[in-house]
Amino acid sequence: MEFIDTHAHLYTDEFEGDQTQVMQRAREAGVKKVVLPAIDSKSHQAMLKMVEQYPGELFPLMGLHPTSVKDDYQKELAVVEKYLSESSLFYGIGEIGIDLYWDKTHYKEQSDAFKIQVGWAKQLKQPVVIHTRDSFAETFNLLEPMVEDGFTGIFHCFGGSVEEAKKAIALGFYLGIGGVLTFKNSKLNEVLKQVDINHLVLETDSPYLAPTPFRGKRNESSYLIQVADKLAEVYQISVEEVARITTANATKVFQWKKG
């Protein structure tokens, strides 16, 4: 049984001192691949150093996270562009998008940064991993006119409505499902009952959003199993089937060769 964690920031300070154990626990849980979305220039080197240590297990993305978009965002985008032009290490563009939860001050800059990075992904024929906290409509409205045949990606940490799920899927995108699904008051399980599992991928968003029973603690990739268990319950299928389907979906998104 093989799982893929399509979204984890295992290179952040929260994992300082026990990265080796975190990776070992992930392997033991059956998590064979972990996708590492970028945040900003403060952590790119830490991410790439970790990728070097775990070849074939960790797969980096490159991008500028919306909460790191400030007045100097053009400088940060130049760093992203340099990495993308000089290296073929990256498996997609992310984590990109719009975040209106913490601060709406830089909405225009976030919108510009998002459109620029989607443009790069299209040029490179790479998937995007999209952050839409309190901003699904705004982000979707920017994305929709830019989508072409064959362009795909993931709406990371999806927690929206059935209507939003259907809109994302109609564009050819997948929904990233994580720990929120396991929360007691989450409505996501009811939404997913109206969504085909063939449009879902699993994620942890480590170190954030740890699933029940670890809620409030540091999240890690081995906890993906709690999400898979809950998804199996929602769809009334085996965990093995959840693993098979979501792994196949993630493999399609990131264009990994089978075998």
C-alpha positions in Angstrom: 0.0 0.0 0.0 1.6 3.2 -1.2 0.6 6.8 -0.3 1.7 10.2 -1.6 1.7 13.3 0.5 1.1 16.0 -2.1 1.8 18.9 0.3 4.2 19.1 3.2 6.7 21.7 4.4 9.1 19.3 6.1 12.0 21.6 5.7 10.7 24.3 8.1 12.1 25.1 11.6 9.4 22.9 13.2 11.3 19.8 12.0 14.7 20.9 13.1 16.4 18.0 14.9 14.2 15.1 13.9 13.8 15.2 10.1 15.4 11.7 9.9 12.8 10.3 12.3 10.0 12.1 10.5 11.0 10.6 7.2 11.4 7.1 8.7 7.9 7.3 10.2 6.5 8.3 6.8 8.2 5.3 5.1 6.8 3.0 7.8 3.3 4.4 7.3 3.6 3.7 3.5 4.1 7.3 2.4 6.5 6.7 -0.4 6.6 10.2 -2.0 6.3 13.7 -0.4 5.8 16.9 -2.5 7.5 20.0 -0.9 5.9 23.3 -2.0 8.1 26.3 -1.7 7.3 29.3 0.6 9.8 32.1 -0.2 13.5 32.9 -0.5 14.1 32.5 3.3 13.5 28.7 3.0 14.4 27.7 -0.5 17.9 26.6 0.4 16.6 24.5 3.4 14.1 22.8 1.1 16.6 22.0 -1.6 19.1 20.7 1.0 16.5 18.3 2.3 15.6 17.1 -1.2 19.3 16.3 -1.8 19.3 14.1 1.3 16.2 12.1 0.2 16.4 11.5 -3.5 13.4 9.7 -4.9 11.3 10.5 -1.8 11.0 14.3 -1.8 9.9 16.3 -4.8 10.2 20.1 -4.7 8.0 22.7 -6.2 9.1 26.3 -6.7 6.9 29.4 -6.1 6.1 32.3 -3.9 3.5 31.7 -1.2 0.8 34.4 -1.1 1.4 35.3 2.6 5.0 36.1 1.6 3.8 38.6 -1.1 4.7 42.0 0.2 5.7 45.3 -1.3 9.0 43.7 -2.6 7.2 40.8 -4.2 8.9 41.5 -7.6 12.3 40.6 -6.0 10.9 37.4 -4.6 9.4 36.5 -8.0 12.8 37.2 -9.6 14.3 34.5 -7.3 11.6 32.0 -8.3 12.1 32.8 -12.0 15.9 32.3 -11.6 15.5 28.9 -9.9 13.0 27.8 -12.6 15.2 28.9 -15.5 18.4 27.4 -14.1 17.2 24.0 -12.7 15.0 21.1 -13.8 14.7 19.9 -10.2 11.1 21.2 -9.8 7.9 19.2 -10.3 5.5 22.1 -10.4 4.9 25.7 -9.4 3.7 26.2 -5.8 2.5 27.1 -3.4 0.9 30.0 -5.1 -2.5 31.7 -4.8 -4.3 34.3 -2.7 -4.8 34.5 1.0 -7.3 36.9 2.4 -7.6 35.3 5.9 -4.7 37.1 7.6 -4.4 40.4 5.7 -6.1 41.9 2.6 -3.5 44.7 2.3 -1.6 43.0 -0.6 -4.5 41.6 -2.5 -3.5 43.3 -5.8 0.2 42.2 -5.4 -1.0 38.6 -4.6 -3.2 38.7 -7.7 -0.3 39.9 -9.9 2.1 37.3 -8.4 -0.4 34.5 -8.9 -1.0 35.4 -12.6 2.7 35.7 -13.3 3.4 32.3 -11.8 0.5 30.6 -13.5 2.0 32.0 -16.7 5.3 30.4 -16.0 3.7 27.0 -15.2 1.9 27.1 -18.6 5.2 27.9 -20.4 7.0 25.1 -18.6 4.0 22.7 -18.9 4.0 22.1 -15.2 1.2 21.7 -12.7 0.3 24.4 -10.1 -0.5 24.0 -6.4 -3.0 26.6 -5.4 -3.6 28.2 -2.0 -7.1 29.7 -1.6 -7.6 30.6 2.0 -10.8 32.8 2.2 -10.3 33.5 -1.5 -11.7 30.7 -3.6 -13.8 33.0 -5.8 -11.1 35.6 -6.3 -8.4 32.9 -7.1 -10.7 30.9 -9.4 -11.7 34.0 -11.4 -8.1 34.8 -12.1 -7.3 31.2 -13.0 -10.2 30.2 -15.2 -9.4 32.4 -18.2 -5.7 31.2 -18.1 -6.4 27.5 -18.2 -5.7 25.6 -21.4 -6.0 21.9 -22.4 -3.7 19.7 -20.4 -3.0 22.4 -17.7 -3.7 21.0 -14.3 -2.9 21.3 -10.6 -4.3 21.0 -7.1 -6.5 23.2 -5.1 -4.6 22.7 -1.9 -6.3 22.2 1.5 -9.7 22.2 -0.2 -12.5 23.0 2.3 -15.1 24.6 0.1 -18.6 23.9 -1.1 -19.9 21.3 -3.5 -20.3 24.1 -6.1 -16.6 25.1 -5.6 -15.5 21.5 -5.9 -17.3 21.1 -9.1 -15.9 24.3 -10.5 -12.3 23.2 -9.8 -12.9 19.7 -11.2 -14.5 21.2 -14.4 -11.2 23.1 -15.0 -9.3 19.7 -14.8 -7.9 20.3 -11.4 -7.7 18.0 -8.3 -8.7 18.7 -4.7 -6.1 18.3 -2.0 -7.7 16.7 1.0 -6.0 16.9 4.4 -6.5 16.9 8.2 -9.5 19.2 8.1 -11.5 16.2 6.9 -11.0 14.5 10.3 -12.1 17.4 12.4 -15.3 16.9 14.4 -17.2 19.9 13.0 -15.9 19.6 9.5 -18.6 19.7 6.7 -16.0 18.5 4.2 -17.1 14.8 4.4 -20.7 15.8 3.3 -19.2 17.8 0.4 -17.0 14.9 -0.7 -19.9 12.5 -0.8 -21.0 14.5 -3.9 -17.5 14.4 -5.5 -15.9 11.5 -7.3 -12.8 10.2 -5.5 -11.0 10.2 -8.8 -10.6 14.0 -8.4 -8.9 13.8 -5.0 -5.3 13.7 -3.8 -4.1 13.3 -0.2 -2.0 15.9 1.7 -0.9 16.8 5.2 0.2 20.5 4.9 2.8 19.6 7.6 3.6 21.1 10.0 0.1 22.6 10.0 -3.4 21.1 10.3 -2.7 17.8 12.0 -5.6 15.4 11.8 -7.5 14.1 14.7 -6.3 12.7 17.2 -3.2 14.8 16.7 -5.0 18.1 16.2 -3.1 21.1 17.7 0.2 19.3 17.5 2.9 19.4 14.8 1.7 17.6 11.7 3.9 15.2 9.7 3.6 13.0 6.6 3.0 9.8 8.5 -0.3 11.2 9.7 -1.6 11.0 6.2 -3.0 7.6 7.2 -5.6 9.3 9.4 -6.8 11.3 6.4 -6.9 8.1 4.2 -8.8 6.2 6.9 -11.5 9.0 7.1 -11.7 9.1 3.3 -12.3 5.4 3.2 -15.1 5.8 5.7 -16.7 8.7 3.6 -16.6 6.6 0.4 -17.2 3.2 2.0 -14.2 1.6 0.4 -11.0 0.1 1.7 -8.0 2.1 2.7 -6.1 0.1 0.1 -8.4 1.4 -2.6 -8.0 5.0 -1.3 -4.2 4.6 -1.5 -4.5 3.2 -5.0 -6.7 5.9 -6.4 -5.1 8.9 -4.7 -1.6 7.7 -5.6 -2.7 7.3 -9.3 -4.2 10.8 -9.2 -1.0 12.4 -7.7 1.1 10.5 -10.2 -0.9 12.0 -13.1 -0.7 15.6 -11.7 3.1 15.5 -11.2 3.8 13.4 -14.3 5.8 10.8 -12.5 6.6 7.7 -14.6 5.0 4.6 -13.3 7.2 1.8 -12.1 
